[in-house]
Amino acid sequence: MREHLTRWLEAVGLPDTDRAYLLAVIAVIVLTSIVVHFLLHRVVLPILDRQVPALPDAEDGTGNPSASRHRWRIILFSHNIFTRLTLAFQGVVIYTLARVFLDPEWSLLALIEVLSYLWIILFTLLSIFSILDALGEIAQSANLASRLPLRGLFQGVKLLGAIIALILAVALLIGKSPLILFSGLGAMTAVLLLMFRDPILGLVAGIQLSANDMLRVNDWLEMPKYGADGDVIDISLTTVKVRNWDKTITSIPSYALISDSFKNWRNIENVGGRRIKRAIHIDADSVHFATDDEITRLRKSHLLGNYIEQKLAEIDTHNREHDVDAASPVNGRRLTNLGLFRAYLAAYLHANEHINHDLTCMVRQLQPESTGIPLELYGFANNTSWVPYEAIQSDIFDHVFAVISEFGLRLHQTPTGNDVRQLGQTPARSQ
């Protein structure tokens, strides 16, 4: 190749000297680089760019299948992957031209080789970063990122790639083999562990979270130790961001999710039910055996009619078999207003269309306290969204509070200051 260039220099009337040859080689390298750059960035890339269709607005809301097929191509171009790859290729072209035209003993060759290597390492690393960013966006558009903490894993790969690129660059500048530097990392392990403690722990935590499917983006996370109670909006290499219900943002170290305990409410959506667990407190003085008038009135209830008939027949059979003296209320079995109320609430929950009947549903009586007799309603609303769930729960207890007087029961309520004042204003009875 040098002979052809030398003959060309003689043909144009230039002296055959090393300096002229060197200037000619530099001119060839620069001119070739400019031509390659022009062809790649002004011809090839624009042609490729025109092959990518514009993403319609309808894709955001309608799920246009045609736009979805082209989304990955749009994402690849939006992250400048091909631009950075062409820049890395230009470094390869310059390096190749230098090796072809320059003699190995020339110092300019070594300089161009070092600069070309650094250029190739830099833009190869940036290309890898762009590819990872594009993969992350593609995964997010396919809802894969919500199931796997890919962002943290990609950040770990970026960190590892940056370290390897830095070692290769340093080895190139000092003229040593990269293997020597890699072998020397053993002595710096303690320092590296100290410097990159959080990223390393975060990377391990991300792998464990992904492998065990412990946490995803958009999960409802509750972690009182860190004041977190809300939706997970981001899982990165070192932190997990939670948007609390008061719209504040809590950042939790990723490794804390492995070392500490947290509650993930995701399963309520999987099972299709959000728990209702609330008790009302019955005034114990209002509990009594059901009178004939109360039984007659409550028989008209669609939810209690069959239950009362069945229970009365069962009680009558039991009392006859045991020859019970009905003159005393303490003898035999009898219906109570509290028992009828409990049966009514159980039937009301089972007939409610907003309750998930595939899950546990019951009304139970808890241990009496100084605040009365707790009667707990336990079930699962079939709508897990916060606002509809609260509406379902409120509607149920609105009905409970309104119907309790029909059973001759009273809710326990601690006297207020107004009750005490009214008691003091009540005139004393005449003797």
C-alpha positions as CSV (number, residue, x, y, z in Angstrom):
1,M,0.0,0.0,0.0
2,R,2.9,2.4,0.8
3,E,4.4,1.7,-2.7
4,H,1.1,2.7,-4.4
5,L,0.9,5.9,-2.3
6,T,4.6,6.7,-3.0
7,R,4.1,6.3,-6.7
8,W,1.0,8.6,-6.5
9,L,3.1,11.2,-4.7
10,E,5.8,11.1,-7.5
11,A,3.1,11.3,-10.1
12,V,1.7,14.6,-8.7
13,G,5.2,16.0,-8.4
14,L,5.6,15.8,-4.6
15,P,9.0,14.8,-3.1
16,D,9.3,11.2,-1.9
17,T,10.1,12.0,1.7
18,D,8.8,10.6,5.0
19,R,7.2,14.0,5.9
20,A,5.3,14.1,2.6
21,Y,4.2,10.6,3.0
22,L,3.0,11.2,6.6
23,L,1.1,14.3,5.5
24,A,-0.5,12.3,2.7
25,V,-1.5,9.5,5.1
26,I,-3.0,11.9,7.5
27,A,-4.9,13.5,4.7
28,V,-6.2,10.1,3.5
29,I,-7.3,9.2,7.0
30,V,-9.0,12.5,7.6
31,L,-10.7,12.5,4.2
32,T,-11.8,8.9,4.6
33,S,-13.2,9.6,8.1
34,I,-15.1,12.5,6.8
35,V,-16.6,10.5,3.9
36,V,-17.5,7.6,6.1
37,H,-19.1,10.0,8.7
38,F,-21.1,11.7,5.9
39,L,-22.3,8.4,4.4
40,L,-23.3,7.0,7.8
41,H,-24.9,10.1,9.3
42,R,-26.3,11.8,6.3
43,V,-27.3,8.8,4.1
44,V,-27.6,5.5,6.0
45,L,-29.1,6.7,9.3
46,P,-31.7,9.0,7.7
47,I,-32.8,6.1,5.4
48,L,-33.2,3.8,8.4
49,D,-35.0,6.6,10.3
50,R,-37.5,7.0,7.5
51,Q,-38.3,3.3,7.7
52,V,-39.6,3.8,11.2
53,P,-43.3,4.9,11.1
54,A,-44.6,7.6,13.4
55,L,-46.4,6.4,16.5
56,P,-50.1,7.3,16.3
57,D,-51.7,9.0,19.2
58,A,-54.3,6.3,19.3
59,E,-51.7,3.8,20.5
60,D,-51.7,5.4,23.9
61,G,-55.4,4.7,24.6
62,T,-56.6,2.2,22.0
63,G,-53.8,-0.3,21.8
64,N,-53.3,0.0,18.1
65,P,-51.7,-3.4,17.1
66,S,-49.9,-1.8,14.1
67,A,-48.3,0.8,16.3
68,S,-47.4,-1.9,18.9
69,R,-45.5,-3.9,16.3
70,H,-43.4,-0.8,15.4
71,R,-42.9,0.4,19.0
72,W,-39.6,-1.4,19.5
73,R,-38.2,0.1,16.3
74,I,-39.2,3.6,17.5
75,I,-37.6,3.0,20.9
76,L,-34.3,1.8,19.4
77,F,-34.0,5.0,17.4
78,S,-35.1,7.2,20.2
79,H,-32.1,6.1,22.3
80,N,-29.5,6.8,19.6
81,I,-28.3,3.3,19.5
82,F,-27.3,3.3,15.8
83,T,-25.7,6.7,16.1
84,R,-23.4,5.5,18.8
85,L,-22.7,2.3,17.0
86,T,-21.7,4.2,13.8
87,L,-19.4,6.4,15.9
88,A,-17.7,3.3,17.3
89,F,-17.4,1.9,13.7
90,Q,-15.7,5.1,12.7
91,G,-13.1,4.5,15.3
92,V,-12.5,1.0,13.8
93,V,-12.1,2.6,10.4
94,I,-9.5,5.1,11.6
95,Y,-7.6,2.4,13.5
96,T,-7.6,0.1,10.4
97,L,-6.4,2.9,8.1
98,A,-3.6,3.8,10.5
99,R,-2.4,0.2,10.6
100,V,-2.5,-0.1,6.9
101,F,-0.7,3.1,5.9
102,L,1.7,3.8,8.8
103,D,4.8,1.9,9.7
104,P,4.8,0.1,13.1
105,E,7.9,2.0,14.2
106,W,6.3,5.4,13.8
107,S,5.1,7.1,17.0
108,L,2.1,8.6,15.3
109,L,0.7,5.1,14.8
110,A,0.8,4.4,18.5
111,L,-0.9,7.7,19.3
112,I,-3.7,7.0,16.7
113,E,-4.1,3.4,18.0
114,V,-4.5,4.6,21.6
115,L,-7.0,7.3,20.7
116,S,-8.9,4.9,18.4
117,Y,-9.1,2.3,21.2
118,L,-10.4,4.9,23.7
119,W,-12.9,6.2,21.1
120,I,-14.1,2.6,20.4
121,I,-14.3,1.7,24.2
122,L,-16.3,4.9,24.9
123,F,-18.9,4.6,22.2
124,T,-19.2,0.9,22.6
125,L,-20.0,1.4,26.3
126,L,-22.5,4.2,25.4
127,S,-24.1,1.9,22.8
128,I,-24.5,-0.8,25.5
129,F,-26.1,1.8,27.8
130,S,-28.5,2.8,25.0
131,I,-29.4,-0.8,24.3
132,L,-30.1,-1.4,28.0
133,D,-32.2,1.7,28.2
134,A,-34.2,0.6,25.1
135,L,-34.7,-2.8,26.5
136,G,-36.0,-1.3,29.8
137,E,-38.5,0.9,27.9
138,I,-39.6,-2.1,25.8
139,A,-40.1,-4.1,28.9
140,Q,-42.0,-1.3,30.5
141,S,-44.3,-1.0,27.5
142,A,-44.9,-4.8,27.7
143,N,-45.7,-4.6,31.4
144,L,-42.7,-6.8,32.1
145,A,-40.9,-4.2,34.1
146,S,-43.8,-4.2,36.7
147,R,-43.2,-7.9,37.3
148,L,-39.4,-7.8,37.4
149,P,-37.1,-5.1,38.9
150,L,-35.3,-4.8,35.5
151,R,-34.1,-1.2,36.1
152,G,-32.0,-2.2,39.1
153,L,-30.5,-5.1,37.1
154,F,-29.8,-2.9,34.1
155,Q,-28.1,-0.4,36.4
156,G,-25.9,-3.1,37.8
157,V,-24.9,-4.2,34.3
158,K,-24.1,-0.6,33.5
159,L,-22.0,-0.3,36.6
160,L,-20.1,-3.5,35.7
161,G,-19.6,-2.4,32.1
162,A,-18.3,1.0,33.2
163,I,-15.8,-0.6,35.5
164,I,-14.6,-3.0,32.8
165,A,-14.3,-0.1,30.3
166,L,-12.3,2.0,32.8
167,I,-9.9,-0.9,33.4
168,L,-9.4,-1.4,29.7
169,A,-8.8,2.3,29.2
170,V,-6.3,2.5,32.1
171,A,-4.5,-0.6,30.8
172,L,-4.2,1.0,27.4
173,L,-2.8,4.2,28.7
174,I,-0.2,2.6,30.9
175,G,0.7,0.0,28.3
176,K,-0.1,-3.0,30.5
177,S,-2.2,-6.0,29.9
178,P,-5.8,-5.7,31.3
179,L,-5.3,-9.1,32.9
180,I,-2.7,-7.6,35.2
181,L,-5.2,-5.0,36.4
182,F,-7.9,-7.6,36.8
183,S,-5.6,-9.8,38.9
184,G,-4.7,-6.7,41.0
185,L,-8.4,-6.2,41.9
186,G,-8.1,-9.0,44.5
187,A,-6.0,-6.8,46.7
188,M,-8.5,-4.0,46.4
189,T,-11.6,-6.1,47.1
190,A,-12.1,-4.6,50.6
191,V,-11.8,-1.1,49.2
192,L,-14.2,-1.9,46.4
193,L,-16.7,-3.5,48.7
194,L,-16.6,-0.4,50.9
195,M,-17.0,2.0,47.9
196,F,-19.7,0.0,46.1
197,R,-21.5,-1.5,49.2
198,D,-24.9,-0.1,48.4
199,P,-24.9,-1.0,44.7
200,I,-23.7,-4.5,45.4
201,L,-26.3,-5.1,48.1
202,G,-28.9,-3.5,45.9
203,L,-28.0,-5.8,43.0
204,V,-28.2,-8.9,45.2
205,A,-31.5,-7.6,46.6
206,G,-32.9,-7.0,43.1
207,I,-32.0,-10.5,42.0
208,Q,-33.7,-12.0,45.1
209,L,-36.8,-9.8,44.7
210,S,-37.0,-10.8,41.1
211,A,-36.4,-14.5,41.6
212,N,-38.9,-14.8,44.5
213,D,-41.4,-12.3,42.9
214,M,-41.5,-10.4,46.2
215,L,-42.1,-6.9,44.8
216,R,-43.1,-5.2,41.5
217,V,-43.7,-1.7,40.4
218,N,-47.3,-0.5,41.2
219,D,-47.5,-2.9,44.2
220,W,-49.0,-1.5,47.4
221,L,-46.1,-1.7,49.9
222,E,-46.4,-1.1,53.6
223,M,-43.2,-0.8,55.7
224,P,-43.9,1.2,58.9
225,K,-40.2,1.2,59.9
226,Y,-39.4,3.5,57.0
227,G,-42.8,5.3,57.1
228,A,-43.8,3.8,53.7
229,D,-47.4,3.1,52.9
230,G,-48.4,3.4,49.2
231,D,-47.6,2.4,45.6
232,V,-44.1,1.4,44.5
233,I,-43.2,3.7,41.6
234,D,-39.6,2.8,41.0
235,I,-37.2,0.0,41.8
236,S,-33.6,1.0,41.0
237,L,-30.2,-0.4,41.9
238,T,-29.9,1.2,45.3
239,T,-33.4,2.4,46.3
240,V,-37.1,1.6,46.1
241,K,-39.4,4.7,45.8
242,V,-42.8,4.5,47.3
243,R,-45.5,7.2,46.7
244,N,-47.4,7.3,50.0
245,W,-51.2,8.0,50.1
246,D,-50.5,11.5,51.3
247,K,-48.5,12.0,48.0
248,T,-45.1,12.1,49.7
249,I,-42.2,10.0,48.4
250,T,-40.4,7.5,50.6
251,S,-37.0,6.1,49.5
252,I,-36.1,2.7,50.9
253,P,-32.7,1.0,50.5
254,S,-33.2,-2.0,48.2
255,Y,-31.4,-4.3,50.6
256,A,-33.7,-3.3,53.4
257,L,-36.5,-5.2,51.6
258,I,-34.4,-8.4,52.1
259,S,-33.2,-7.8,55.6
260,D,-36.4,-6.3,57.0
261,S,-40.0,-7.3,56.9
262,F,-42.6,-5.6,54.7
263,K,-46.2,-6.1,53.7
264,N,-47.2,-6.4,50.0
265,W,-50.9,-6.0,49.3
266,R,-50.7,-7.2,45.8
267,N,-52.5,-10.4,46.5
268,I,-55.8,-8.7,47.3
269,E,-56.0,-8.0,43.5
270,N,-55.0,-11.5,42.6
271,V,-57.7,-13.1,44.8
272,G,-60.3,-10.4,43.9
273,G,-61.2,-9.4,47.5
274,R,-60.3,-6.7,50.0
275,R,-61.0,-7.5,53.6
276,I,-63.7,-5.9,55.7
277,K,-63.1,-6.4,59.4
278,R,-64.9,-4.1,61.7
279,A,-66.8,-4.5,64.9
280,I,-69.8,-2.7,66.4
281,H,-70.2,-2.6,70.2
282,I,-73.6,-3.7,71.6
283,D,-74.8,-2.3,74.9
284,A,-75.1,-5.4,77.1
285,D,-78.1,-4.1,78.9
286,S,-80.1,-4.2,75.7
287,V,-79.6,-8.0,75.2
288,H,-82.7,-10.1,76.1
289,F,-84.8,-13.1,75.1
290,A,-86.8,-12.3,72.0
291,T,-90.5,-11.6,72.8
292,D,-93.4,-13.0,70.8
293,D,-94.0,-9.5,69.3
294,E,-90.4,-9.2,68.2
295,I,-90.4,-12.7,66.6
296,T,-93.7,-12.0,64.8
297,R,-92.4,-8.7,63.5
298,L,-89.0,-10.1,62.4
299,R,-90.6,-13.1,60.7
300,K,-91.6,-10.7,57.9
301,S,-87.9,-10.1,57.0
302,H,-87.0,-11.9,53.8
303,L,-83.5,-12.6,55.2
304,L,-84.7,-13.9,58.6
305,G,-88.1,-15.6,57.9
306,N,-86.7,-19.1,57.1
307,Y,-84.1,-18.9,59.8
308,I,-86.7,-18.1,62.5
309,E,-89.0,-20.9,61.3
310,Q,-86.2,-23.4,61.4
311,K,-84.9,-22.2,64.7
312,L,-88.3,-22.2,66.4
313,A,-89.0,-25.8,65.2
314,E,-85.5,-26.9,66.4
315,I,-86.1,-25.2,69.8
316,D,-89.6,-26.6,70.2
317,T,-88.4,-30.1,69.5
318,H,-85.5,-29.8,72.0
319,N,-87.7,-28.4,74.7
320,R,-90.3,-31.2,74.3
321,E,-87.7,-33.9,74.3
322,H,-86.3,-32.5,77.6
323,D,-89.7,-31.8,79.1
324,V,-88.7,-28.1,79.7
325,D,-90.9,-26.0,82.0
326,A,-91.6,-23.0,79.7
327,A,-93.0,-20.9,82.7
328,S,-89.4,-19.9,83.6
329,P,-87.4,-18.1,81.0
330,V,-84.2,-19.7,82.2
331,N,-85.4,-23.2,81.3
332,G,-84.7,-24.7,77.9
333,R,-83.7,-22.9,74.7
334,R,-85.0,-19.6,73.5
335,L,-84.3,-17.1,70.8
336,T,-82.4,-13.9,71.8
337,N,-82.5,-10.6,70.1
338,L,-78.7,-10.6,69.8
339,G,-78.7,-14.0,68.2
340,L,-81.4,-12.9,65.7
341,F,-79.4,-9.8,64.9
342,R,-76.2,-11.9,64.3
343,A,-78.1,-14.2,62.0
344,Y,-79.6,-11.3,60.1
345,L,-76.2,-9.7,59.5
346,A,-74.7,-13.0,58.3
347,A,-77.6,-13.4,55.9
348,Y,-77.3,-9.8,54.8
349,L,-73.5,-10.2,54.0
350,H,-74.2,-13.4,52.0
351,A,-76.9,-11.7,50.0
352,N,-74.8,-8.6,49.3
353,E,-73.7,-8.4,45.7
354,H,-70.6,-6.4,46.6
355,I,-69.1,-9.2,48.8
356,N,-66.8,-11.9,47.3
357,H,-68.6,-15.1,48.4
358,D,-65.7,-17.3,47.4
359,L,-63.7,-16.0,50.4
360,T,-64.5,-16.2,54.1
361,C,-67.6,-14.3,55.2
362,M,-69.0,-14.4,58.7
363,V,-70.3,-12.5,61.7
364,R,-68.7,-13.4,65.0
365,Q,-69.1,-12.3,68.6
366,L,-65.9,-11.3,70.4
367,Q,-65.1,-11.2,74.1
368,P,-67.2,-8.7,76.0
369,E,-65.3,-5.6,77.2
370,S,-66.0,-2.5,79.2
371,T,-67.2,-0.9,75.9
372,G,-69.9,-3.5,75.4
373,I,-70.2,-6.7,73.4
374,P,-68.2,-6.6,70.1
375,L,-70.0,-8.0,67.1
376,E,-67.6,-8.3,64.2
377,L,-68.4,-8.4,60.5
378,Y,-65.7,-10.2,58.6
379,G,-65.7,-10.5,54.8
380,F,-64.1,-9.4,51.5
381,A,-65.3,-6.7,49.2
382,N,-65.2,-7.8,45.5
383,N,-63.8,-4.3,44.5
384,T,-60.3,-3.7,45.7
385,S,-59.9,-0.1,44.6
386,W,-59.7,2.2,47.6
387,V,-62.7,4.5,47.0
388,P,-65.2,1.8,45.9
389,Y,-64.1,-0.4,48.7
390,E,-64.7,2.3,51.3
391,A,-68.1,3.0,49.8
392,I,-69.1,-0.7,50.0
393,Q,-67.9,-0.9,53.6
394,S,-69.7,2.4,54.6
395,D,-73.0,1.2,52.9
396,I,-72.9,-2.0,54.9
397,F,-72.4,-0.3,58.3
398,D,-74.9,2.4,57.4
399,H,-77.5,-0.3,57.2
400,V,-76.2,-2.0,60.3
401,F,-76.6,1.2,62.4
402,A,-80.0,1.9,61.0
403,V,-81.5,-1.6,61.5
404,I,-80.1,-2.4,65.0
405,S,-83.0,-0.8,66.8
406,E,-85.5,-3.2,65.0
407,F,-84.0,-5.9,67.2
408,G,-84.3,-4.0,70.5
409,L,-80.6,-3.5,70.7
410,R,-78.6,-0.4,71.5
411,L,-75.1,0.6,70.5
412,H,-72.7,1.2,73.3
413,Q,-71.6,4.9,73.4
414,T,-69.5,6.5,76.0
415,P,-71.3,9.5,77.6
416,T,-70.1,12.9,76.3
417,G,-69.8,16.2,78.1
418,N,-73.2,17.2,76.7
419,D,-74.8,14.1,78.2
420,V,-73.4,15.1,81.6
421,R,-74.6,18.7,81.3
422,Q,-78.1,17.5,80.3
423,L,-78.1,15.2,83.3
424,G,-77.3,18.1,85.6
425,Q,-80.1,20.2,84.1
426,T,-82.7,17.5,84.7
427,P,-85.0,18.8,87.6
428,A,-85.0,16.6,90.7
429,R,-88.1,14.5,91.3
430,S,-90.4,15.7,94.0
431,Q,-90.3,13.7,97.1
